[in-house]
């Protein structure tokens, strides 16, 4: 593979952003109101910064991804355990992204479908298997499309939400959250507060995925640290401002966890008299989240393939196509994720289903 075909600083940073800054997380964190700033601050200091520094150090000294990092320190069995945890938790995470995508598509077609399981479940399955098949083109091709999708489908919509939030405040309209220093500090509600903090950390999970792309990155020792810095600053800024913008417009008790983005944007656009732009906005959001889903589809699956290549799993796990994509693992995770998507049929409330899987 020639150097020209590898990822640079911006290319890798966009992959990292797609893995972390999912616009779908904003409704969840918006329910915290202004105290989301407090929770985000804790997550940045105790999780995002340490993980960013560690992943940058390991990628530039050891190379490879999570499996190789842990293997070099503690041995192959612990390396396998690390990548297994990374891969298996994704199986439960996939349906949360899929229900968000399906709900967003419902708003584009007909908002009444956003609570219709007969519409949501088939759409979730079609999207998941389509992304899985696209991952068969390999990590580099996936990363390139991801970069384009992040700009179109994540950065632009989130920036629009933030801009609309600033307009909302600047025009003197009523804010659903108080703006004073005391509102930043949340009340302590025991384990419930810890769940809130964990939800914020989940929003930042993903910085380590860059290790899976180190073999297609140009000049890793220089590129990786710069990409990590760009991604960390971008994600933290967009997440905090986007969450607060939604919280100002939509009352916390009315926020739909799976459809909160489109719900908030519908309010914004209706007040501006540009409701006709809701559908195009929804399409952009779908593109961005699809690209994030693609990053996580192939990244940990590639880690499982490397474990098999070292002889710690049966050769079946190491099966690839001519582009080097781990086809066997991709198909297995699609089957398991599909079963969890079908489980939504048995849960009465979609918000409950979303929170169960997130937890």
N, C-alpha and C positions, 0 to 999 in steps of 0.2 A: 504494500500500500504506500503510495507516494505521500510526501509531506503535504502537498497541495490538497489532498483529499481528507485531511484531518481537521479536527475541531480547534478553533482558536479561542481567545479569551471570551469574546461575545457569544460565540456558539455554545461553549460549555456553560457559561453563565445562564443562558436561556434555558438549557436543559435543567439546571439546578432550580431556576425560578419556577419552571413548569412543575417540578416535583414537589415544591413547597407552596408557592403562592397560588393556591387554588381559590378562585373567586367564590367557590361554593362554600368556603368556610366563613365568609363574612356574615351571613345571617345568624349563624350560631354564636359568634363572638359579639354581634350587635345586641344580643339579648342581655349582655352585661352592662349596657349603657356606657357611661364615661369611665366606669371602673375597668373596662376592657383595656384601657391604657396601662393600668396597674398590672393586670395579669400579663399583658404583652411584655411589659418591662421586665417582670420576673422571668418569663420564658426566654427573652433575649439574653439576659445576663447569665442565667443558670443552665440554659440548654443550647440556644442557637450559637452563641459565641464559642463556647467550648467545643461543640461538635464541628463547627466551621474550622477552628484552629487545628483540631485533631485530624480531621479528614484531609486538610491541606498538607499537614506535616506527613501523614502516612502515604498519601498519594505521590508526594514528591520524593520520598525516601525509599519506601517499600514498593510502591506501584500496586496495580491491581485494585480489587474492591474489598469489601468487608471480609470475605472468606480468606483472602491472602493476608490481610492485616492481622486478623486474629490468629490464623494458623502460624504465622511467623513468631508471634509472642507466646502462644500457649499450646500449640500443636494442632494437628489436623482435626481431631475430634471436636475441640472447642471451636475451631474455624467452621466446621460443619454446623454446629449448634447455632452459631451466630447467623449464618446465612439462611439456615432453616427458619429461625424466628423472623428474619426479615421477609422471607418469601411467604411463610404461612400466614402472617398477620395480614398480608396483602389480600389473601383470599376473602377475608371478612371485610376488608376496606373497599374492594371493588364494587360491591352492590351499593354502598353509600354514594359513590360517584355516579353510578348508573341511574339511581333513582333521581339524583339531582339533574342529570342530563335529560331524562325522560320528562321530568316535571317542567324543565325549561322549554323543551320542545312543545309540551302541551300549551304553554303560554303563547308560543309562536303560532300554533294552529288554532287552539280554542282553550282559553283558561279554565273552562269547566272540566276539561279532561285532567287537570292537575291532581285530582283526587280519585281518578277512575283507574282502578287496578287492572281492569280489562284492557286499558290502553297502555298503562305504565309498564307492566311486566313484559309483554311482547317487545316493546321498544327497547327495554333494558337488555333483553337477550340479543336482539339484532345488533345493537351498538357494540356489545361486548365481543361477539364473535367477529364482527367487522374489524374491530381494533386488533383482535388476536391475529387474524389473517394478515393484516397490514404489518404486524411485527415480524412476519416471516421474511421480510426484506432485509432484516439485519439491524444492528445497533446504529451504524453510521447513518443509514438512510432515515431511520426513525428519529435520530437526533436532529437532522436537518429540517425535517418537517415540523418537529417540535419547536424549533427556534422561530420559524415563521408563525406558527400557531400561537405562541406565547405573546408575540407582539400584537397580532390581530385580535386574539380572543381573550387575553388576560390583561395586558397593560392598557390597551385602549378602553375597554369597558370599565376597568377599575378607576382609571383616571377620570372617566366621564362621571362615575358615581361621586367621586371626590369633588369634582368641579360643581356638580349639581348640589352637593351638600353645602359648599361654600356659598353658592347662589341662594340657597334656602335661608341660610343665616343672614347673608347680606341684604336680603329683601325684607328682613324683619318678620318672617313667618314664625309661627309657634314651633318650638323645639320640644320633642317628646322627652328629652333628658335635660336635667339642670346643668348649667355651666358655672360651677364653682369648685374650688380646690377640694372641698370635702367630698364631692361626688366621685372623685378619682379613687379614694380609698373605699373598698367594698366592705360590707358588713360580714362578720365571720359566722358561717352557718355550718361549721364542722365539716363532715365528709362532703357535703354538697359543694362547699367552696373548693375543696381539693379536686372534685370532679370538674369544676369550671377551669381550674388551673391546668388540669390534664388536657382539657379540650383545646386550650390555647397552644400547648406544647405540640399536640397532634398537628396543628396548623403549620408548625415549623418543621415537622419531621420531613426528611428527604434530602438534606444537605449531603448525606453520605452516599447518595446514589451516584454522584459524580465518579466515584471509584470504579464503577462498572464500565465507565466510558473512557477510562485512562488509556486503554489500548488503541483508541481512535482519536486521541488528543495530541496536538502538536506541541512539542517542547513542554512536557508536563511540569517540570520544575518551575518554569516561569508562568505558564498559563494557568495552572490550577489555583494557586493562591490569589491571583488577580480575579479570577472568575468567582471564587468564593466570596471575596470582598464585595464585588458588584452585586452578587445575588443576595447576600445578607442584608445590605443596606436597602436594596430595592424592595425585598419582601417585607421587611419590618415597616418601612414607610407606607407602602400600599395597604398592608393589612390593618394598621392602626387607623389611618385616615378613612379607609373604606368602611370599616366597622362603625366608627363614630358617625359617619355620614348617614348610614342606614338607620342607626339608632335615633337620630334626630327626627326622622320622618315617620317611621313605623313604630307604634307602641310595642313594647317588648312582648306583651301577652298575645299580640296578634301576628308576630313574626312566624312565618312558616319556615321550618328548618330546611326543608328540601326545596322550597320554591321562593325563599325570602328575597333573593336578588331580583327576580322578575316582579315580585310583589312591590318592593320598594321603588323600582324603576317605573312601574306603572303609576304609582302615586306622583313621583317626580314629573314624569312626562305629561300626566293629566293636568297638573298645575301649570305647566309651561305651555299647554295647548299643542303638544307635539306627540300625541298618543300614537300616531301613525308610525313612529320610529321604534315602537316597542318590539315589533317583530324582527327588524334588522339587528337591533341590540341583542335579542335573544340568540340569533344565529351566530353572532360574534362570540358570545359567552360559550355556546356549544362547541365552537371550534377550539377555543382555548382549553376547555376542560378535557376535550377529546385528546388533545396533545399531551396533557399531563397524564392522562390514563395510559397513553401509549408508552410514555417514559417508564412508568411503573410496571407496565406489562412485560417489557423485555429486560429491564435492569436486574431485578432479583432472580428472574428465570435464568439469566446468563450466569449468575452466581451459582445456582444449583448445577448448571452444566459443568462448571469448573470443578465442583466437588466430585462429580462423576468422573471427570477426566483424571483426577488424582486417585481414582479407584476406591473412593469411600461410599459410593452409591453404585447400584447396578448400571451396566452400560446403557440401559433404556433411558435413564435420565440424561445421558450425554448425547442423545441423538440430535443431529443438526441437519439442515438442508445445505445446499451448495453456497448459500450466502452466510453460513455460519450461525444462523438463528437456531436457538434451542427449541425445536418444534415439539418434541415430546412434552417438555415441561409447560410450554405455552398451551397446548391442548388440555393437559391435565388441569391447570389452573382455571381455564375457561369452563371446564365441566363443573368443577367445584364451585366456582363463583356463580354459575348459572343456577345451581341448586339452591344457593342462598338467596338469589334473586327471586326464585319461585316461592321461597318461604314467605314473602311479603303477602301472599294470598291469605295466609293464616293469621296475620296481624291486623287488628281492626283499624288502628290509627297509623297513618304513614309517618307522622312525627315520632311516634313510639318506635316504629321499625328503624327509622334513621338513627335515633339515639341509642337503641340497643346495639346496633352494629358498630357505631362510633365508640361506645364504651368498651 
